[in-house]
Amino acid sequence: MQRVRTDSPYLRLVLASGVQRSPTFRAIVDRLEQSDLIVEVQCGQFIDSRLAGRTVFLTARPTVRYVLIEINCPVTSVPALGTIAHELSHALEIAAAGWVVDSETLAQLYGQIGFPTYGPTSATFGQYETADALDAGERVHHELFHPSEPTRRLAWILTK
């Protein structure tokens, strides 16, 4: 992987496991690899115990944009895969919106496609969620724990 990166040996194993074990995870990574984003995945620790991960827009250059994904570590690889898939789905949303070049335009994007989380004041703090990211995390979880059953919307991610 050239565009989805980590300097963590632990997260490198988790990412490789996701690509190997989940068609949805692999499709998300493949699409990011074709984008103009560089996605750095790192371990982080959050004050809010409800937060398992977050996606932050870092900077933009003429030919590349940089996004940071932080995952609450350490966690076992299976929960981490769902969380990383969820956050990588947010990166796909950013990749699809080439006009997002800073945190202000990122907030505009999520004002259009997302909904505030953690109550009515969260929009002030820039905490948004999207149905696509929630669905991606659920699909990866389903593929890992119920591999013999078809996922609800796997075709959606592969054809979108």
C-alpha positions, -999 to 999 in steps of 0.1 A, spaced: 0 0 0 14 34 -10 -14 58 0 -27 41 32 3 41 55 13 35 91 46 35 109 31 12 136 41 -25 132 8 -34 151 -14 -13 127 5 -26 97 -5 -62 107 -41 -50 113 -43 -33 79 -29 -63 61 -54 -86 79 -82 -64 69 -72 -64 32 -68 -102 34 -100 -111 53 -126 -85 43 -137 -78 7 -152 -45 19 -120 -34 37 -100 -44 6 -123 -24 -17 -120 7 5 -82 5 5 -81 -2 -33 -102 29 -39 -80 50 -16 -49 38 -34 -64 53 -66 -71 87 -50 -50 118 -44 -50 112 -6 -22 100 16 -38 84 46 -17 80 77 -31 56 103 -18 60 138 -27 49 173 -41 76 195 -57 80 229 -89 100 234 -103 117 265 -138 108 254 -142 70 260 -170 68 234 -145 77 207 -127 47 190 -112 67 161 -112 99 142 -102 113 108 -85 147 106 -76 166 75 -39 177 77 -29 196 46 -32 199 9 -6 204 -18 -12 209 -55 -12 171 -63 -18 154 -29 -39 158 2 -30 144 36 -54 128 61 -47 114 95 -67 86 110 -62 79 147 -74 47 163 -78 42 200 -50 17 207 -43 -9 219 -74 -29 208 -75 -64 194 -74 -66 156 -110 -75 150 -125 -44 166 -98 -23 152 -107 -35 117 -142 -23 120 -130 10 134 -103 15 107 -128 6 79 -152 32 94 -125 58 94 -111 48 60 -147 53 47 -145 89 59 -112 92 39 -131 79 8 -157 106 14 -129 132 15 -112 117 -16 -145 120 -35 -147 157 -27 -116 172 -44 -126 206 -32 -118 197 4 -84 213 11 -85 223 47 -105 219 79 -130 246 69 -139 228 37 -139 195 55 -165 209 79 -186 221 49 -184 185 34 -197 169 66 -223 196 70 -236 184 36 -233 146 39 -231 140 76 -250 146 109 -236 159 142 -228 133 169 -229 135 207 -258 158 208 -269 191 193 -237 211 202 -213 187 186 -214 205 152 -197 234 170 -168 210 177 -167 195 142 -178 160 152 -199 145 124 -209 110 114 -221 96 80 -243 66 72 -217 53 47 -190 51 74 -213 35 98 -223 10 72 -187 2 62 -178 -6 98 -208 -29 101 -201 -47 68 -165 -54 78 -176 -67 112 -202 -89 94 -176 -103 70 -153 -112 99 -179 -128 122 -204 -141 97 -184 -149 65 -208 -175 52 -237 -150 51 -239 -124 24 -234 -88 36 -263 -65 32 -247 -40 9 -213 -53 -2 -222 -47 -38 -227 -11 -30 -191 -4 -19 -177 -24 -48 -197 -5 -74 -199 30 -59 
